């Protein structure tokens, strides 16, 4: 981070977490750059960061927000409607208290409260294991323009959340603001990151904690390299390696 800051390199955070969850990390890092929340649901830009008019941006506290995903209210309502239509039980974050979210995750109560402060994407689980009903739910969601995706802990329902689109938007804004062709670099550590890693100039896929590096994890080996080390050490190594090539 010290070298990134010394060179004044813009550093964008892209996360499946909520804005409320990511704010403490931003304060700890003294992060002053744009960030993307809820797997491409919203692009948040500090007020005055770009000397540009940003189409579709709405003021959201100290930020301008380009909402790529439908509102959380619409998503939560759709979850209940689709579940009722398909005859299957679901439990979403909007059904749970912070304590119940904490009990279903590894989060502490305060962290669970921040995780419940959602704007675009609804985590949920099915209360039955009827695979046919689950398949009907996924199909019905698609017909309504929603995506139901199974992640490591929960299913997630959203509409319009797109990490690659968010990265393309920010890349365009950075290049328009600087009036030069900038080189974009992406570092991810999950299979879900491959979607947006394919739209940057240089990409590194780090192994997950406790896993060995796996070249097969990156389908486009010419565009995406595989890091040797996981976690912050892997991120540090990847960043310094890319900076050293420039």
N, C-alpha and C positions, 0 to 999 in steps of 0.2 A: 504494500500500500504506500509506503514511503516514497518509493521510486515513481509510482503512478502519480502521486500528488506532486512530487518535485517536477515532473515533466508536464504537469497540468493536463493529464490525459482524462477525458470524460469517462466516468465509471458508472455504468447503468446497472442497477439491481433488477433482476427478473426473478420472480418468486411465485409459487402457488399460494403463498400466505396472504392475509388481508393487509390493508393499509395500516390498521391499528397494530397488527403484529410486527410489521417491518419498521415502524417508527422508532422503537427503542434501539434497534440495530443501527439505523441511520444516525441517531444521536451519538451512539458510541463511536461510530466511524467518522463522525463529522461529515456525513455525506450530504453534498449540496447539489447533486445531479438528479436527472429524471429517474423514475423507477416504475416498474410494471408489476401489478398485483394480480392475484387470483388467476394465474396461468393465462395471462393475456386479456383479462377482463377490462382492466383500466390502465391507461398510461398517465402517470402523474408527473407534471412538469412544474418545478418551482416558479412562482410568479416572477416574470422578468428574465428568466433564464435565456430564452431565445428572443432576439430582436426581430420577431416575425409574427405575422397573423397566423394563428393555427386553426385551420378549418375544423369545426365540430367541437372545439374545446369549450368547456364550461368551467366557471370558477367554482372551486371546491376548497374552502378554507384558504390555506396559504398556497394552493396549487391551482394550476389549470389542469383539468382532467379531460382526456379524450376517452370516452366510454366505448369500448368495442363490444362488450357484452351487454345483454339485456339487464335491466335492473333486478336486484335481488328480490324485490317484492314480486315481480312477474315470474321469476324462476321458482320461488317458493310456492306460489299459487299453482304454477304448472305442475310441480311435483305432486301436490295433493290431487289435482284433477286427473292427471294421467294414472296415478295409482288407483284411484277410485274407478276409473274407466276400465282398467285392466284387472281389477279384482285382486290386488296384491297390497299387502301392508308395507309401509315405509316409515322410517324414522329419520327425519332430517334435523339439522341443527336448529331450525326454527321451532321444532317440537320439543327441544331439550333445554334444560337449564344449563348454566355454566358448570354446575356440579356434575350433571349427567354427561356433558361433553367430556369433562375431565375423567370420569369413570370409564368412558369408552375410548380414551386415548391415553397417551403418556404425558399429557399436559397437566401442569399445576392449575389450580382454580383460576388464578388471575390470567394465566396464559389462555385458558379455555374461554374466558370472557372476551379476550381480544380476538380469538379465533371465531367467535360468534358474531363479531362486528363485520358482517359480510356486506358486499356491495354488488357482486355479480354471480357468484357461483355457490351452489348448495351441496355440501357433503351430506350423504345419507347412507342408510343401509336398508336392505330388505328384511322384513321381519319373518319371512318364510323362505324356504329354499326351493320353491317351485320354479324349476328352470324354464318351463314353458311360459309361465306368467312373467318371469323376468325378461324373456325374449320378446314377449308381447309389449312389455313396458318400453324396452329399448326401441322397438320399431315404432310404437306410438309416439314416443318422444321425437324421433326423427321426422315423422310426418308433420309434427307441429313446429319444426325448426329448432328443436333442442337436441343437445348431445348428452347422452348418458354414458359415462366412461367409468370403468372399474380401475381404481388406483390401488395403492398398496394397502391402505386401511379401510377406506370408504369408497363407495360409488360417488360420482360427482355429476350434477346436472347443471348445464349452462347453455347459453345461446349466444354465439358470436365471439366468445373468448378465443383468442388466437395469438399465440406467442410470436409466430413468424410475422404476422401482420403488424404487431406492435414493434418488433425490431425493424421492419421495413419503414414504418412511419418515423421512428426516431432517427434512423439512418438518413432519411430524406431531410428531416429538419436540421440535423447537424451539418449536413453538406450544404444546404441552402444558407444556413447562418454563417458558415465559415467561407463560403464561395470557393472551396477547393475540394478535390476528391480525397476523402478521408478513408483510411483503412479501418475496417471493422473487425473486431476480434470477439469471439464468444467462447466461454468456458462453462461447461455443464457437467453434471454427474449422474444423470438419470436418463432412462430410455425416452422419457417424455421430452427431454431437452433436444433430442435429435431433430425435431420439427423446426425449431428456430435456429439451431446450429448450422443448418444447411443454407441459410440465407445471409451469413456473414462471410467476410473474405477469408478469415483464418479461424478455425475452430478446434477446440480440444475437448475431448470427452474423458473425464476423470473416472477412475474406478470408484465404486461405492466403498464405504468403510468396511474393511475386512475381506474385500474381494481382490482377486488378482487382475492385473490389466488384461483386457481381452480385445484383441484387434477386430474380432468378428462383431463386436458391439457397434462399431462404426461402419455402416454399409457403404459410405462413400469415403474410402480411405484416402483419396486424393485431396478431399476438402476437409476432412475431419481426422485429426490425429488422436491417438489414444495416449493419455498420460500414464505415467508409471506409479504415481503416488496419489492417494486419496486425500480428501479434506483440505484444510487451509494450507498445508505444506505442498500439496499438489497444485493448488491454485497459485501459490507463490512461485513455484518452479515454472509453471506454464507461462505466467505473466513475464517473468524475468527472461525466459527463453525467447519469447516473441519480441520483447523490447530489444534484446540483444541482436536480433536479426535485422532490426530497422536502421 
